[in-house]
Amino acid sequence: MSWLGASLLAFDLETTGTDIENDRIVTAALVRLEPDGSASAERHWLVDPGIPIPAQATAIHGIDTERARGRGVPAAGAVEEITRAIAEALGSGIPLVIMNARYDLSLLDRECRRHGVTPLSARLGGTPAPVIDPLVLDKHADRYRRGKRNLQALCTHYGVALDGAHQAGADAVAAAGVARRLGEVFPAVGGVPLADLHALQVRAAAEQAASFEQYLRRTSDPEARVEPAWPVVPYGAVAAAG
């Protein structure tokens, strides 16, 4: 049976910035979605990141330092809960859907290490899988399409509703909706077993990283390096955003 007929666990983070090594979680959401698109379970976290939230980040997700400190839960406990919930889902075979998984899962990994929490990879005995990343899949399946490929752009392109952009729960659900539409539009995405789909994304992400690296070296930085690993950037690696 195709993964299109299976339950999905959608995951999203809103953070203090875009640096996976140093930025922190501000909000997180995990939403279990059934094949008909209904949410059968969901969890949300508002986290005190332990550092000031830059104004640029607040402008995107709406959470400022005062609110996070006053109403957020301590980061260590939230990171443990999030990581445990993801590990349990993946351990039971439920695929994890994340828009730009390389960012969210890498930042979660660093938060685990920062707070003395067992990382997801250690709990699972290897790289988290199966993961479904609409960003990687869209670039792979429709590589020559022009225009933006952020979540809002993909929702518009694939006709998926996005109510409340940059709210972790809304973004998670929308990413899952885009993933299902991708699978419906492209049989080479929707018609393959999950293990094969995950392996396809590993290869596709590496190819996309190599292409972006070549672009950077040609246009701005002759020594640019873009980390090819997906869905988690190895601890200690330095990767350009892409």
Beta strands, then each sheet from edge to edge (+ up, - down):
strand 1: 8-15
strand 2: 25-33
strand 3: 39-48
strand 4: 73-74
strand 5: 96-97
strand 6: 131-132
sheet 1: 4+ 3+ 2- 1+ 5+ 6+
end
